[in-house]
């Protein structure tokens, strides 16, 4: 559905806009403006890295997980490159001061990778939902959420498109696996809608698992209380969204691995 809006722009910009009107692919100023705006928005999307929690749990053999070498480069560099390729160029990196310091040595402000990275310090770990809340004042449009310790190679643009098709607050990347599900979040789906979610189940009902990489609407912040309370997305937000039919899934073609141990690294190398 299209909506009529009124804008005021300079005559110089109008001249440049008219240069896009060729009468075939773009037939009017409004169509030119819509095309340019859509291209800009699609290549300047927002992503939020979650790196909160206790410092030692973010390490393997004394090395911060985002800095572990995956096929010759730090995991975080691989992920930044994937984000850029999918048009996610505005990036917020939320973590404790130690992890921020070590990742800044590698990434800087992101300029050399073609992205803009902003660092937000988490001073007190209260759960991943509260970590995410630290970015609330910076976000006004749908955005990507991903953990700093996940390896992935699937198409993030596809996840973004699926999210836009539905009235979803969160759309999770979902994959099928026959591996042990005891450390994963298992989902039940009806079409694209997630109708069940269980973290680390003893008796999983499906082989569909959450990669915990997701597209979110800013409305997600309405589900996170203010103040110093512990709040976790999997247990405090997902169940409510399922009841409200606002949690969706996107079946991915590719790989997503949450790196908990050296064994998980072996799945990638």
Backbone torsions as a table, in degrees:
resi	resn	phi	psi	omega
1	UNK	NA	132.8	179.6
2	UNK	-99.7	151.9	178.3
3	UNK	-126.5	142.1	178.1
4	UNK	-85.0	131.3	176.5
5	UNK	-130.1	160.9	178.7
6	UNK	-118.1	128.6	179.2
7	UNK	-133.7	158.7	176.4
8	UNK	-121.7	122.9	179.8
9	UNK	-133.9	159.6	-175.9
10	UNK	-70.8	158.7	-179.2
11	UNK	-64.2	-31.8	178.1
12	UNK	-64.9	-40.2	178.7
13	UNK	-68.2	-37.2	178.3
14	UNK	-60.2	-42.8	179.0
15	UNK	-60.7	-43.4	179.1
16	UNK	-66.1	-36.8	179.3
17	UNK	-65.0	-41.5	-179.0
18	UNK	-63.4	-24.9	-179.9
19	UNK	-66.5	-20.1	178.9
20	UNK	-82.3	-18.4	-176.1
21	UNK	-80.8	110.2	-179.1
22	UNK	-111.4	-1.5	178.0
23	UNK	81.4	-8.2	-179.4
24	UNK	-117.9	-67.7	179.3
25	UNK	-77.9	-38.6	177.8
26	UNK	-128.1	117.7	-168.7
27	UNK	-103.9	-6.9	-177.3
28	UNK	-155.8	167.3	176.8
29	UNK	-61.2	-41.7	-177.8
30	UNK	-65.0	-37.5	178.2
31	UNK	-68.9	-37.0	176.9
32	UNK	-63.7	-44.3	-179.7
33	UNK	-63.8	-42.0	179.0
34	UNK	-63.5	-41.8	-179.4
35	UNK	-64.2	-45.2	-179.4
36	UNK	-65.2	-43.8	179.4
37	UNK	-62.8	-43.1	-179.4
38	UNK	-63.1	-42.3	178.8
39	UNK	-63.4	-42.7	179.9
40	UNK	-62.5	-47.4	-178.1
41	UNK	-65.5	-34.4	-177.1
42	UNK	-75.2	-18.4	-180.0
43	UNK	-110.5	9.3	178.1
44	UNK	-135.2	42.4	-179.1
45	UNK	-77.9	163.2	-174.6
46	UNK	-103.5	138.7	173.5
47	UNK	-130.1	145.1	179.6
48	UNK	-124.0	119.0	173.9
49	UNK	-86.4	129.9	175.3
50	UNK	-102.2	114.9	179.8
51	UNK	-128.6	31.4	-178.7
52	UNK	-80.6	178.6	178.7
53	UNK	106.9	-178.0	-177.9
54	UNK	-69.7	138.8	-173.2
55	UNK	-55.5	-48.2	-174.9
56	UNK	-67.0	-26.3	178.3
57	UNK	-74.6	-11.5	178.9
58	UNK	-95.3	10.3	-177.5
59	UNK	-122.2	153.8	168.9
60	UNK	-130.6	122.0	-177.9
61	UNK	53.2	39.9	175.8
62	UNK	81.6	-1.2	-179.0
63	UNK	-108.8	132.8	176.3
64	UNK	-59.6	133.3	-175.9
65	UNK	-53.3	-41.8	-179.6
66	UNK	-63.4	-16.3	-177.9
67	UNK	-101.3	1.3	175.4
68	UNK	-64.0	139.9	-178.6
69	UNK	-78.6	124.9	175.8
70	UNK	-118.9	110.8	-179.9
71	UNK	51.7	45.6	171.8
72	UNK	90.1	-2.7	179.8
73	UNK	-140.7	153.0	178.4
74	UNK	-58.1	143.0	179.3
75	UNK	-51.8	-42.9	-175.9
76	UNK	-64.7	-33.3	178.0
77	UNK	-68.4	-44.0	176.3
78	UNK	-55.4	-46.3	-176.9
79	UNK	-67.1	-39.3	177.6
80	UNK	-62.0	-41.4	178.5
81	UNK	-63.8	-40.8	177.3
82	UNK	-62.8	-41.3	179.4
83	UNK	-63.3	-47.4	-179.6
84	UNK	-58.4	-45.6	-178.0
85	UNK	-61.5	-26.2	-179.8
86	UNK	-96.2	5.9	176.7
87	UNK	88.4	10.1	177.6
88	UNK	-93.3	91.9	-172.6
89	UNK	-108.7	-10.9	175.3
90	UNK	-103.8	111.9	-169.5
91	UNK	-124.0	133.4	173.2
92	UNK	-112.0	129.8	-176.7
93	UNK	-116.6	110.0	-175.7
94	UNK	-108.1	123.1	-177.8
95	UNK	-166.5	176.4	174.6
96	UNK	-74.4	167.8	-173.1
97	UNK	-61.6	-34.7	-179.3
98	UNK	-64.1	-49.4	-178.6
99	UNK	-66.4	-39.7	176.9
100	UNK	-59.4	-45.4	-178.8
101	UNK	-59.8	-43.8	-177.9
102	UNK	-70.8	-39.0	179.7
103	UNK	-73.2	-32.4	178.0
104	UNK	-63.1	-34.1	178.1
105	UNK	-60.1	-31.1	-178.6
106	UNK	-89.8	-42.7	-170.4
107	UNK	-99.6	-28.2	-171.7
108	UNK	58.8	-141.1	178.1
109	UNK	-88.8	7.7	176.3
110	UNK	90.3	-6.2	-175.6
111	UNK	-56.6	-40.1	-178.6
112	UNK	-71.5	-11.7	177.7
113	UNK	-107.1	3.0	178.0
114	UNK	78.5	22.7	179.0
115	UNK	-133.1	170.4	177.9
116	UNK	-117.3	111.2	-176.7
117	UNK	-105.8	128.0	175.5
118	UNK	-116.5	132.1	-176.4
119	UNK	-102.7	135.1	178.6
120	UNK	-125.8	124.9	-176.9
121	UNK	-85.2	130.7	170.8
122	UNK	-95.2	118.2	-176.2
123	UNK	-92.5	-21.8	-178.9
124	UNK	-144.3	116.2	-179.5
125	UNK	-72.0	121.3	-178.7
126	UNK	-129.9	16.9	-178.4
127	UNK	110.4	154.7	-172.7
128	UNK	-64.9	-27.3	177.1
129	UNK	-67.5	-39.5	178.3
130	UNK	-71.1	-31.2	173.3
131	UNK	-61.6	-48.9	179.7
132	UNK	-59.6	-37.7	-177.6
133	UNK	-57.4	-25.5	-179.2
134	UNK	-64.4	-17.6	179.3
135	UNK	-97.3	-0.4	-171.1
136	UNK	-54.1	-44.0	-174.9
137	UNK	-67.7	-13.7	-177.4
138	UNK	-97.5	-5.7	-168.4
139	UNK	-120.2	127.1	179.1
140	UNK	-127.9	-1.2	-176.5
141	UNK	-138.3	168.1	179.4
142	UNK	-54.3	144.4	-173.8
143	UNK	-146.8	160.5	179.7
144	UNK	-94.8	140.1	174.7
145	UNK	-120.0	132.9	177.1
146	UNK	-150.5	143.7	177.7
147	UNK	-72.4	152.6	179.3
148	UNK	-72.5	-14.4	-175.4
149	UNK	-110.1	27.7	176.4
150	UNK	-107.7	133.9	169.2
151	UNK	-98.4	138.6	177.7
152	UNK	-151.1	153.5	175.8
153	UNK	-139.0	15.4	179.6
154	UNK	-85.5	171.2	-174.9
155	UNK	-79.7	105.0	179.5
156	UNK	-67.0	-29.4	179.5
157	UNK	-64.0	-36.0	178.6
158	UNK	-65.5	-42.5	176.6
159	UNK	-58.8	-42.4	179.8
160	UNK	-63.2	-41.5	-179.8
161	UNK	-67.1	-42.9	179.0
162	UNK	-60.4	-40.7	178.9
163	UNK	-60.2	-39.4	-177.1
164	UNK	-71.0	-19.0	-179.2
165	UNK	-75.4	-21.5	-171.1
166	UNK	-119.3	162.7	173.8
167	UNK	-87.4	63.9	-173.6
168	UNK	-103.5	142.7	170.2
169	UNK	-84.6	-39.6	175.8
170	UNK	-136.1	137.4	171.5
171	UNK	-121.3	114.4	-177.3
172	UNK	-88.2	141.4	167.8
173	UNK	-73.0	126.8	-175.3
174	UNK	-123.9	139.1	177.4
175	UNK	-134.7	158.0	177.9
176	UNK	-98.1	134.8	179.8
177	UNK	-143.5	149.1	175.9
178	UNK	-107.1	6.7	179.3
179	UNK	-78.8	176.9	178.3
180	UNK	-57.9	132.2	-177.7
181	UNK	-103.0	5.5	-172.5
182	UNK	-68.4	-18.5	179.4
183	UNK	-111.9	13.8	-173.7
184	UNK	-120.2	167.4	173.4
185	UNK	-95.2	119.4	-176.1
186	UNK	-100.6	134.9	-177.1
187	UNK	-118.1	151.7	169.9
188	UNK	-112.9	135.4	-176.7
189	UNK	-126.0	146.9	170.6
190	UNK	-124.0	101.2	-169.6
191	UNK	67.4	-130.1	177.5
192	UNK	-90.5	-7.3	-176.7
193	UNK	-86.2	135.0	175.6
194	UNK	-86.7	121.9	-177.0
195	UNK	-111.1	-3.3	177.8
196	UNK	-158.6	142.2	178.5
197	UNK	-145.4	131.0	178.7
198	UNK	-138.7	126.2	-179.9
199	UNK	-87.4	127.5	177.4
200	UNK	49.6	59.1	-175.3
201	UNK	-73.9	146.7	174.8
202	UNK	-79.6	-35.3	179.7
203	UNK	-128.7	80.5	-176.2
204	UNK	-61.8	141.5	-178.0
205	UNK	-88.8	-20.0	179.3
206	UNK	-141.3	177.7	173.4
207	UNK	-107.5	17.7	178.4
208	UNK	-94.0	127.4	-176.7
209	UNK	-125.2	150.4	176.9
210	UNK	-82.5	132.3	174.3
211	UNK	-82.8	-5.9	-175.3
212	UNK	55.5	25.9	166.2
213	UNK	-107.1	128.1	-170.7
214	UNK	-148.2	154.5	167.9
215	UNK	-95.3	136.7	-177.8
216	UNK	-128.5	146.2	169.9
217	UNK	-89.0	147.5	177.6
218	UNK	-54.9	-18.2	177.8
219	UNK	-61.6	-17.3	-179.9
220	UNK	-59.1	-29.1	-178.9
221	UNK	-67.3	-21.2	176.9
222	UNK	-67.8	-16.4	-177.6
223	UNK	-95.9	3.6	-178.2
224	UNK	-115.1	116.7	-178.2
225	UNK	-71.0	154.3	175.7
226	UNK	-78.6	166.1	175.2
227	UNK	91.2	177.9	-176.4
228	UNK	-86.0	70.3	176.5
229	UNK	-121.4	147.7	176.4
230	UNK	-77.0	134.6	-177.9
231	UNK	-149.4	123.7	-174.5
232	UNK	-120.7	134.3	-175.4
233	UNK	-61.2	-45.2	-175.1
234	UNK	-64.0	-36.1	-174.4
235	UNK	-105.3	-22.6	-176.2
236	UNK	-107.9	-20.5	-178.0
237	UNK	-113.0	-47.7	-176.6
238	UNK	-55.8	-46.1	-179.7
239	UNK	-58.4	-38.9	179.8
240	UNK	-68.2	-41.7	179.3
241	UNK	-65.2	-35.1	177.1
242	UNK	-62.6	-44.2	178.6
243	UNK	-61.7	-36.3	-177.6
244	UNK	-88.4	-0.1	-179.1
245	UNK	59.8	43.6	-178.8
246	UNK	-118.9	6.7	178.7
247	UNK	-110.1	121.4	-178.0
248	UNK	-121.1	166.0	179.0
249	UNK	-128.8	151.6	177.1
250	UNK	-126.8	112.1	179.3
251	UNK	-71.1	121.2	-174.5
252	UNK	-98.0	152.8	172.7
253	UNK	-111.1	103.9	-175.2
254	UNK	148.7	-156.7	-173.8
255	UNK	-122.4	141.4	170.3
256	UNK	-143.8	121.3	-177.3
257	UNK	-129.1	121.9	173.1
258	UNK	-84.4	117.9	-172.0
259	UNK	-87.1	103.2	177.4
260	UNK	-99.5	-27.7	-171.9
261	UNK	-153.2	175.5	176.8
262	UNK	-60.0	-34.2	178.6
263	UNK	-59.1	-37.5	178.6
264	UNK	-67.6	-34.0	177.3
265	UNK	-62.9	-34.9	-179.7
266	UNK	-64.6	-23.8	178.0
267	UNK	-69.9	-20.3	-173.9
268	UNK	-100.3	-40.8	-173.1
269	UNK	-71.6	NA	NA
